[in-house]
Amino acid sequence: MQSYLEYLDQHGSRFLDGTLITIQQTIIAGLLAIAISLVVGLMKLSSHKVIRWPAIGYIEFFRGTSLLVQLYWIFFVLPLFGITFEKFTAGFIAVGLNLGAYGAELVRGSIQSVPRGQYEAALALNMSPYKRMKRIIFPQALLIMLPPWGNLLIELLKGTALVSLIAVADLMFEAKQINGSTFLSAESFGTALIIYYLMARLVISPAMRAFEKYWAKKMGRFANHA
């Protein structure tokens, strides 16, 4: 009977290749989700209906429908309307759009959580809306939103596993292919599970905690000099 070390020696390179694709999907989808979250979250705070309603529609649609269905629509249905994406691109677009809707609500909620007195102080200093947001409101809101954003990025990492269903050769795709040829389900999916856990526990979580501590210290220094 093949030992687990022998199994890793034989198939480890494929798991590594799949992990690298998963990392790429996570980084690109994460950047897309963050950009969308900032834009749509601010749009939802607008007092103008023409700006606010599209943001609400986007958030409700992508939060109210399945990521898997969205992925299939982007990859299989949009080409019927002349819009075609390569499978790798379709993967991170679907994940980024979906998680961006959740992130937009985090941005909106965090900005609204900043004490009202901060707005009034900025108004008293005769700051423009842009300067109020840039210098006073958003830095404080960022500190509020960082912990839930860490959780959201972990969800994004796990969500990338669905791109294997459109044949993106990510970690889950490779695990399924190896399992199909070896029939060693425990080893194949157990290895994938461990890798996903390590990426979430040893990469994303510590990085977000470090950034949170850095931003808290920066805000503390800013408050001391104010």
GIHUGI-V438293 format. One record per helix or strand of 2 or more residues. SS is the DSSP state (helix for helix, strand for strand). FROM is the first residue (numbers start at 1). LEN is the number of residues. If there is no record, write none. Layout:
# GIHUGI-V438293
ss = <SS SS>
from = <FROM FROM>
len = <LEN LEN>
This chain:
# GIHUGI-V438293
ss = <helix helix helix helix helix helix helix helix>
from = <4 49 67 87 116 129 171 185>
len = <41 16 15 27 9 38 12 41>
